[in-house]
Amino acid sequence: MAMKYSWFHHHECTTEQADELVASYHRRGATVERSLNRDNITWTVSVQLPEGDKAPRPSKVWQNRAWG
């Protein structure tokens, strides 16, 4: 079965943040798109990431055996 991919968007990024995100995702081999927002100042970075089959595990940081 092929892995399912979906788009994730980083909104309202500065130019420096967008450059860092694009470089980081390119190093990982992900498909990345960068588009200028309507205000002509901020960017939206979109990346296609794989979806997992399982739900994320709950954090055990706030669980205590005494609490049940």
Residue pairs with C-beta under 8 A, 6 or more apart in sequence:
3 50
3 51
4 50
4 51
5 48
5 49
5 50
5 51
6 48
6 49
6 51
7 46
7 47
7 48
7 49
8 46
8 47
8 48
8 49
9 44
9 45
9 46
10 17
10 18
10 21
10 44
10 45
10 46
10 47
11 37
11 42
11 44
12 37
12 42
12 44
13 21
13 42
13 43
13 44
13 45
14 42
14 43
15 43
17 43
18 34
18 43
18 45
21 32
21 45
21 47
22 32
22 34
22 45
25 32
25 45
25 47
26 32
30 47
30 48
30 49
31 47
31 48
32 45
32 46
32 47
32 48
33 45
33 46
33 47
34 43
34 44
34 45
34 46
35 43
35 44
35 46
36 42
36 43
37 43
37 44
